[in-house]
Amino acid sequence: MDDPIRTEGAEPEFLASRRRFILVVGVLGWGVPTAILSSLLLQMWKGFPPGWYQTGRFLGGLALALVVFAISGVFFGAVMWGMLARRRNVAASMSRNRSGT
């Protein structure tokens, strides 16, 4: 019953958790780590001068990356939610077909 795909009778909880899913999986799970990683990789490519993490250029680039990747994370989370919902609907229809109702 812990599997979110096969949980029956939990439609309100499933639909209400859409925003939370997008926030956690899309923004926090994909957007923020990707922004940090891309900023660090870009800085590594440029080189690490002394005090590189305090420079306005790095912090400005990081701030911009956080905004851009967080917005992208919303779209990523929404796509992942759609895939999960579609998979859940297919599993539910297959279980209904097997039970004959």
ABEGO torsion letter per residue (X at the ends): XABAAABBGAAAAAAAAAAAAAAAAAAAAAAAAAAAAAAAAAAAAAEBBBGAAABAAAAAAAAAAAAAAAAAAAAAAAAAAAAAAAAAAAAAAAAAAAAGX
